[in-house]
Amino acid sequence: RAAKMLVDDMQALGPVRLRDVDESQALLVNLAKDLAAKGEIMLSDKKGEDELIY
């Protein structure tokens, strides 16, 4: 359900500038790295080998 809501939101936005997309993506990457440094989330550099399901 969340994925459908995200797709709907993206479609409602229409075209956006590439610069804005790049800035937003960099912000999210930095946020994820900060959370990982605090131990609040775990980031894996391997694909599929460290999958955890709770």
mmCIF file as gemmi writes it, N, C-alpha and C atoms, coordinates in Angstrom:
data_model
loop_
_atom_site.group_PDB
_atom_site.id
_atom_site.type_symbol
_atom_site.label_atom_id
_atom_site.label_alt_id
_atom_site.label_comp_id
_atom_site.label_asym_id
_atom_site.label_entity_id
_atom_site.label_seq_id
_atom_site.pdbx_PDB_ins_code
_atom_site.Cartn_x
_atom_site.Cartn_y
_atom_site.Cartn_z
_atom_site.occupancy
_atom_site.B_iso_or_equiv
_atom_site.pdbx_formal_charge
_atom_site.auth_seq_id
_atom_site.auth_asym_id
_atom_site.pdbx_PDB_model_num
ATOM 1 N N . ARG Axp A 1 ? 0.825 -1.191 0 1 0 ? 1 A 1
ATOM 2 C CA . ARG Axp A 1 ? 0 0 0 1 0 ? 1 A 1
ATOM 3 C C . ARG Axp A 1 ? 0.866 1.25 0 1 0 ? 1 A 1
ATOM 4 N N . ALA Axp A 2 ? 1.942 1.25 0.773 1 0 ? 2 A 1
ATOM 5 C CA . ALA Axp A 2 ? 2.83 2.415 0.814 1 0 ? 2 A 1
ATOM 6 C C . ALA Axp A 2 ? 3.482 2.663 -0.544 1 0 ? 2 A 1
ATOM 7 N N . ALA Axp A 3 ? 3.822 1.584 -1.238 1 0 ? 3 A 1
ATOM 8 C CA . ALA Axp A 3 ? 4.444 1.738 -2.556 1 0 ? 3 A 1
ATOM 9 C C . ALA Axp A 3 ? 3.477 2.39 -3.536 1 0 ? 3 A 1
ATOM 10 N N . LYS Axp A 4 ? 2.212 1.996 -3.49 1 0 ? 4 A 1
ATOM 11 C CA . LYS Axp A 4 ? 1.22 2.596 -4.376 1 0 ? 4 A 1
ATOM 12 C C . LYS Axp A 4 ? 1.048 4.076 -4.059 1 0 ? 4 A 1
ATOM 13 N N . MET Axp A 5 ? 1.039 4.418 -2.778 1 0 ? 5 A 1
ATOM 14 C CA . MET Axp A 5 ? 0.908 5.824 -2.389 1 0 ? 5 A 1
ATOM 15 C C . MET Axp A 5 ? 2.094 6.631 -2.894 1 0 ? 5 A 1
ATOM 16 N N . LEU Axp A 6 ? 3.289 6.06 -2.81 1 0 ? 6 A 1
ATOM 17 C CA . LEU Axp A 6 ? 4.484 6.745 -3.292 1 0 ? 6 A 1
ATOM 18 C C . LEU Axp A 6 ? 4.404 6.969 -4.797 1 0 ? 6 A 1
ATOM 19 N N . VAL Axp A 7 ? 4 5.946 -5.531 1 0 ? 7 A 1
ATOM 20 C CA . VAL Axp A 7 ? 3.862 6.074 -6.985 1 0 ? 7 A 1
ATOM 21 C C . VAL Axp A 7 ? 2.82 7.135 -7.324 1 0 ? 7 A 1
ATOM 22 N N . ASP Axp A 8 ? 1.7 7.122 -6.62 1 0 ? 8 A 1
ATOM 23 C CA . ASP Axp A 8 ? 0.658 8.128 -6.862 1 0 ? 8 A 1
ATOM 24 C C . ASP Axp A 8 ? 1.178 9.537 -6.606 1 0 ? 8 A 1
ATOM 25 N N . ASP Axp A 9 ? 1.918 9.713 -5.517 1 0 ? 9 A 1
ATOM 26 C CA . ASP Axp A 9 ? 2.491 11.025 -5.201 1 0 ? 9 A 1
ATOM 27 C C . ASP Axp A 9 ? 3.468 11.475 -6.277 1 0 ? 9 A 1
ATOM 28 N N . MET Axp A 10 ? 4.305 10.547 -6.748 1 0 ? 10 A 1
ATOM 29 C CA . MET Axp A 10 ? 5.28 10.896 -7.781 1 0 ? 10 A 1
ATOM 30 C C . MET Axp A 10 ? 4.579 11.299 -9.076 1 0 ? 10 A 1
ATOM 31 N N . GLN Axp A 11 ? 3.522 10.598 -9.423 1 0 ? 11 A 1
ATOM 32 C CA . GLN Axp A 11 ? 2.789 10.93 -10.642 1 0 ? 11 A 1
ATOM 33 C C . GLN Axp A 11 ? 2.085 12.274 -10.514 1 0 ? 11 A 1
ATOM 34 N N . ALA Axp A 12 ? 1.613 12.595 -9.32 1 0 ? 12 A 1
ATOM 35 C CA . ALA Axp A 12 ? 0.921 13.864 -9.103 1 0 ? 12 A 1
ATOM 36 C C . ALA Axp A 12 ? 1.878 15.05 -9.205 1 0 ? 12 A 1
ATOM 37 N N . LEU Axp A 13 ? 3.155 14.825 -8.894 1 0 ? 13 A 1
ATOM 38 C CA . LEU Axp A 13 ? 4.139 15.905 -8.966 1 0 ? 13 A 1
ATOM 39 C C . LEU Axp A 13 ? 4.394 16.358 -10.395 1 0 ? 13 A 1
ATOM 40 N N . GLY Axp A 14 ? 4.363 15.431 -11.307 1 0 ? 14 A 1
ATOM 41 C CA . GLY Axp A 14 ? 4.71 15.764 -12.681 1 0 ? 14 A 1
ATOM 42 C C . GLY Axp A 14 ? 6.218 15.893 -12.818 1 0 ? 14 A 1
ATOM 43 N N . PRO Axp A 15 ? 6.669 16.528 -13.9 1 0 ? 15 A 1
ATOM 44 C CA . PRO Axp A 15 ? 8.112 16.658 -14.136 1 0 ? 15 A 1
ATOM 45 C C . PRO Axp A 15 ? 8.793 17.526 -13.068 1 0 ? 15 A 1
ATOM 46 N N . VAL Axp A 16 ? 9.976 17.117 -12.672 1 0 ? 16 A 1
ATOM 47 C CA . VAL Axp A 16 ? 10.781 17.902 -11.725 1 0 ? 16 A 1
ATOM 48 C C . VAL Axp A 16 ? 12.18 18.071 -12.303 1 0 ? 16 A 1
ATOM 49 N N . ARG Axp A 17 ? 12.866 19.106 -11.852 1 0 ? 17 A 1
ATOM 50 C CA . ARG Axp A 17 ? 14.212 19.369 -12.36 1 0 ? 17 A 1
ATOM 51 C C . ARG Axp A 17 ? 15.187 18.322 -11.837 1 0 ? 17 A 1
ATOM 52 N N . LEU Axp A 18 ? 16.092 17.899 -12.695 1 0 ? 18 A 1
ATOM 53 C CA . LEU Axp A 18 ? 17.095 16.903 -12.332 1 0 ? 18 A 1
ATOM 54 C C . LEU Axp A 18 ? 17.921 17.382 -11.149 1 0 ? 18 A 1
ATOM 55 N N . ARG Axp A 19 ? 18.242 18.661 -11.111 1 0 ? 19 A 1
ATOM 56 C CA . ARG Axp A 19 ? 19.021 19.214 -10.006 1 0 ? 19 A 1
ATOM 57 C C . ARG Axp A 19 ? 18.297 19.006 -8.673 1 0 ? 19 A 1
ATOM 58 N N . ASP Axp A 20 ? 16.975 19.214 -8.667 1 0 ? 20 A 1
ATOM 59 C CA . ASP Axp A 20 ? 16.199 19.015 -7.446 1 0 ? 20 A 1
ATOM 60 C C . ASP Axp A 20 ? 16.193 17.548 -7.025 1 0 ? 20 A 1
ATOM 61 N N . VAL Axp A 21 ? 16.104 16.659 -8.004 1 0 ? 21 A 1
ATOM 62 C CA . VAL Axp A 21 ? 16.137 15.224 -7.715 1 0 ? 21 A 1
ATOM 63 C C . VAL Axp A 21 ? 17.489 14.84 -7.122 1 0 ? 21 A 1
ATOM 64 N N . ASP Axp A 22 ? 18.566 15.319 -7.726 1 0 ? 22 A 1
ATOM 65 C CA . ASP Axp A 22 ? 19.909 15.006 -7.236 1 0 ? 22 A 1
ATOM 66 C C . ASP Axp A 22 ? 20.123 15.528 -5.819 1 0 ? 22 A 1
ATOM 67 N N . GLU Axp A 23 ? 19.656 16.744 -5.546 1 0 ? 23 A 1
ATOM 68 C CA . GLU Axp A 23 ? 19.811 17.319 -4.205 1 0 ? 23 A 1
ATOM 69 C C . GLU Axp A 23 ? 19.031 16.516 -3.17 1 0 ? 23 A 1
ATOM 70 N N . SER Axp A 24 ? 17.817 16.128 -3.514 1 0 ? 24 A 1
ATOM 71 C CA . SER Axp A 24 ? 16.994 15.343 -2.593 1 0 ? 24 A 1
ATOM 72 C C . SER Axp A 24 ? 17.6 13.969 -2.34 1 0 ? 24 A 1
ATOM 73 N N . GLN Axp A 25 ? 18.122 13.356 -3.393 1 0 ? 25 A 1
ATOM 74 C CA . GLN Axp A 25 ? 18.744 12.042 -3.246 1 0 ? 25 A 1
ATOM 75 C C . GLN Axp A 25 ? 19.977 12.134 -2.35 1 0 ? 25 A 1
ATOM 76 N N . ALA Axp A 26 ? 20.792 13.158 -2.536 1 0 ? 26 A 1
ATOM 77 C CA . ALA Axp A 26 ? 21.986 13.336 -1.706 1 0 ? 26 A 1
ATOM 78 C C . ALA Axp A 26 ? 21.596 13.546 -0.247 1 0 ? 26 A 1
ATOM 79 N N . LEU Axp A 27 ? 20.528 14.295 -0.013 1 0 ? 27 A 1
ATOM 80 C CA . LEU Axp A 27 ? 20.054 14.522 1.349 1 0 ? 27 A 1
ATOM 81 C C . LEU Axp A 27 ? 19.658 13.207 2.011 1 0 ? 27 A 1
ATOM 82 N N . LEU Axp A 28 ? 18.927 12.358 1.281 1 0 ? 28 A 1
ATOM 83 C CA . LEU Axp A 28 ? 18.508 11.071 1.833 1 0 ? 28 A 1
ATOM 84 C C . LEU Axp A 28 ? 19.689 10.14 2.087 1 0 ? 28 A 1
ATOM 85 N N . VAL Axp A 29 ? 20.663 10.14 1.193 1 0 ? 29 A 1
ATOM 86 C CA . VAL Axp A 29 ? 21.851 9.303 1.38 1 0 ? 29 A 1
ATOM 87 C C . VAL Axp A 29 ? 22.609 9.752 2.628 1 0 ? 29 A 1
ATOM 88 N N . ASN Axp A 30 ? 22.778 11.054 2.786 1 0 ? 30 A 1
ATOM 89 C CA . ASN Axp A 30 ? 23.482 11.565 3.964 1 0 ? 30 A 1
ATOM 90 C C . ASN Axp A 30 ? 22.718 11.263 5.243 1 0 ? 30 A 1
ATOM 91 N N . LEU Axp A 31 ? 21.4 11.367 5.208 1 0 ? 31 A 1
ATOM 92 C CA . LEU Axp A 31 ? 20.584 11.037 6.372 1 0 ? 31 A 1
ATOM 93 C C . LEU Axp A 31 ? 20.749 9.564 6.74 1 0 ? 31 A 1
ATOM 94 N N . ALA Axp A 32 ? 20.725 8.688 5.746 1 0 ? 32 A 1
ATOM 95 C CA . ALA Axp A 32 ? 20.902 7.257 6.003 1 0 ? 32 A 1
ATOM 96 C C . ALA Axp A 32 ? 22.279 6.975 6.592 1 0 ? 32 A 1
ATOM 97 N N . LYS Axp A 33 ? 23.303 7.639 6.082 1 0 ? 33 A 1
ATOM 98 C CA . LYS Axp A 33 ? 24.653 7.445 6.617 1 0 ? 33 A 1
ATOM 99 C C . LYS Axp A 33 ? 24.75 7.929 8.054 1 0 ? 33 A 1
ATOM 100 N N . ASP Axp A 34 ? 24.114 9.054 8.372 1 0 ? 34 A 1
ATOM 101 C CA . ASP Axp A 34 ? 24.106 9.557 9.747 1 0 ? 34 A 1
ATOM 102 C C . ASP Axp A 34 ? 23.4 8.585 10.687 1 0 ? 34 A 1
ATOM 103 N N . LEU Axp A 35 ? 22.259 8.058 10.259 1 0 ? 35 A 1
ATOM 104 C CA . LEU Axp A 35 ? 21.531 7.09 11.079 1 0 ? 35 A 1
ATOM 105 C C . LEU Axp A 35 ? 22.347 5.818 11.28 1 0 ? 35 A 1
ATOM 106 N N . ALA Axp A 36 ? 23.056 5.393 10.256 1 0 ? 36 A 1
ATOM 107 C CA . ALA Axp A 36 ? 23.905 4.203 10.375 1 0 ? 36 A 1
ATOM 108 C C . ALA Axp A 36 ? 25.053 4.464 11.338 1 0 ? 36 A 1
ATOM 109 N N . ALA Axp A 37 ? 25.633 5.656 11.289 1 0 ? 37 A 1
ATOM 110 C CA . ALA Axp A 37 ? 26.734 5.992 12.194 1 0 ? 37 A 1
ATOM 111 C C . ALA Axp A 37 ? 26.269 6.004 13.647 1 0 ? 37 A 1
ATOM 112 N N . LYS Axp A 38 ? 25.007 6.348 13.877 1 0 ? 38 A 1
ATOM 113 C CA . LYS Axp A 38 ? 24.439 6.363 15.23 1 0 ? 38 A 1
ATOM 114 C C . LYS Axp A 38 ? 23.969 4.975 15.666 1 0 ? 38 A 1
ATOM 115 N N . GLY Axp A 39 ? 24.005 4.021 14.759 1 0 ? 39 A 1
ATOM 116 C CA . GLY Axp A 39 ? 23.564 2.667 15.071 1 0 ? 39 A 1
ATOM 117 C C . GLY Axp A 39 ? 22.055 2.489 15.014 1 0 ? 39 A 1
ATOM 118 N N . GLU Axp A 40 ? 21.346 3.465 14.457 1 0 ? 40 A 1
ATOM 119 C CA . GLU Axp A 40 ? 19.889 3.385 14.397 1 0 ? 40 A 1
ATOM 120 C C . GLU Axp A 40 ? 19.4 2.533 13.23 1 0 ? 40 A 1
ATOM 121 N N . ILE Axp A 41 ? 20.201 2.446 12.175 1 0 ? 41 A 1
ATOM 122 C CA . ILE Axp A 41 ? 19.899 1.563 11.055 1 0 ? 41 A 1
ATOM 123 C C . ILE Axp A 41 ? 21.185 0.863 10.644 1 0 ? 41 A 1
ATOM 124 N N . MET Axp A 42 ? 21.046 -0.2 9.862 1 0 ? 42 A 1
ATOM 125 C CA . MET Axp A 42 ? 22.215 -0.912 9.369 1 0 ? 42 A 1
ATOM 126 C C . MET Axp A 42 ? 22.207 -0.857 7.848 1 0 ? 42 A 1
ATOM 127 N N . LEU Axp A 43 ? 23.293 -0.416 7.269 1 0 ? 43 A 1
ATOM 128 C CA . LEU Axp A 43 ? 23.436 -0.394 5.82 1 0 ? 43 A 1
ATOM 129 C C . LEU Axp A 43 ? 24.384 -1.511 5.425 1 0 ? 43 A 1
ATOM 130 N N . SER Axp A 44 ? 24.034 -2.214 4.373 1 0 ? 44 A 1
ATOM 131 C CA . SER Axp A 44 ? 24.863 -3.31 3.899 1 0 ? 44 A 1
ATOM 132 C C . SER Axp A 44 ? 25.469 -2.934 2.562 1 0 ? 44 A 1
ATOM 133 N N . ASP Axp A 45 ? 26.723 -3.302 2.378 1 0 ? 45 A 1
ATOM 134 C CA . ASP Axp A 45 ? 27.354 -3.043 1.088 1 0 ? 45 A 1
ATOM 135 C C . ASP Axp A 45 ? 27.319 -4.283 0.2 1 0 ? 45 A 1
ATOM 136 N N . LYS Axp A 46 ? 26.755 -5.363 0.715 1 0 ? 46 A 1
ATOM 137 C CA . LYS Axp A 46 ? 26.635 -6.599 -0.058 1 0 ? 46 A 1
ATOM 138 C C . LYS Axp A 46 ? 25.179 -6.796 -0.433 1 0 ? 46 A 1
ATOM 139 N N . LYS Axp A 47 ? 24.949 -7.322 -1.597 1 0 ? 47 A 1
ATOM 140 C CA . LYS Axp A 47 ? 23.57 -7.52 -2.052 1 0 ? 47 A 1
ATOM 141 C C . LYS Axp A 47 ? 23.079 -8.914 -1.682 1 0 ? 47 A 1
ATOM 142 N N . GLY Axp A 48 ? 22.027 -8.949 -0.858 1 0 ? 48 A 1
ATOM 143 C CA . GLY Axp A 48 ? 21.362 -10.198 -0.569 1 0 ? 48 A 1
ATOM 144 C C . GLY Axp A 48 ? 22.003 -11.086 0.472 1 0 ? 48 A 1
ATOM 145 N N . GLU Axp A 49 ? 23.214 -10.814 0.889 1 0 ? 49 A 1
ATOM 146 C CA . GLU Axp A 49 ? 23.889 -11.711 1.82 1 0 ? 49 A 1
ATOM 147 C C . GLU Axp A 49 ? 23.589 -11.383 3.276 1 0 ? 49 A 1
ATOM 148 N N . ASP Axp A 50 ? 23.188 -10.155 3.564 1 0 ? 50 A 1
ATOM 149 C CA . ASP Axp A 50 ? 22.937 -9.741 4.941 1 0 ? 50 A 1
ATOM 150 C C . ASP Axp A 50 ? 21.468 -9.41 5.169 1 0 ? 50 A 1
ATOM 151 N N . GLU Axp A 51 ? 20.574 -10.121 4.502 1 0 ? 51 A 1
ATOM 152 C CA . GLU Axp A 51 ? 19.162 -9.818 4.642 1 0 ? 51 A 1
ATOM 153 C C . GLU Axp A 51 ? 18.672 -10.202 6.026 1 0 ? 51 A 1
ATOM 154 N N . LEU Axp A 52 ? 17.955 -9.292 6.659 1 0 ? 52 A 1
ATOM 155 C CA . LEU Axp A 52 ? 17.353 -9.538 7.957 1 0 ? 52 A 1
ATOM 156 C C . LEU Axp A 52 ? 15.854 -9.317 7.836 1 0 ? 52 A 1
ATOM 157 N N . ILE Axp A 53 ? 15.083 -10.187 8.442 1 0 ? 53 A 1
ATOM 158 C CA . ILE Axp A 53 ? 13.633 -10.041 8.441 1 0 ? 53 A 1
ATOM 159 C C . ILE Axp A 53 ? 13.169 -10.104 9.882 1 0 ? 53 A 1
ATOM 160 N N . TYR Axp A 54 ? 12.378 -9.124 10.278 1 0 ? 54 A 1
ATOM 161 C CA . TYR Axp A 54 ? 11.861 -9.087 11.651 1 0 ? 54 A 1
ATOM 162 C C . TYR Axp A 54 ? 10.364 -9.233 11.64 1 0 ? 54 A 1
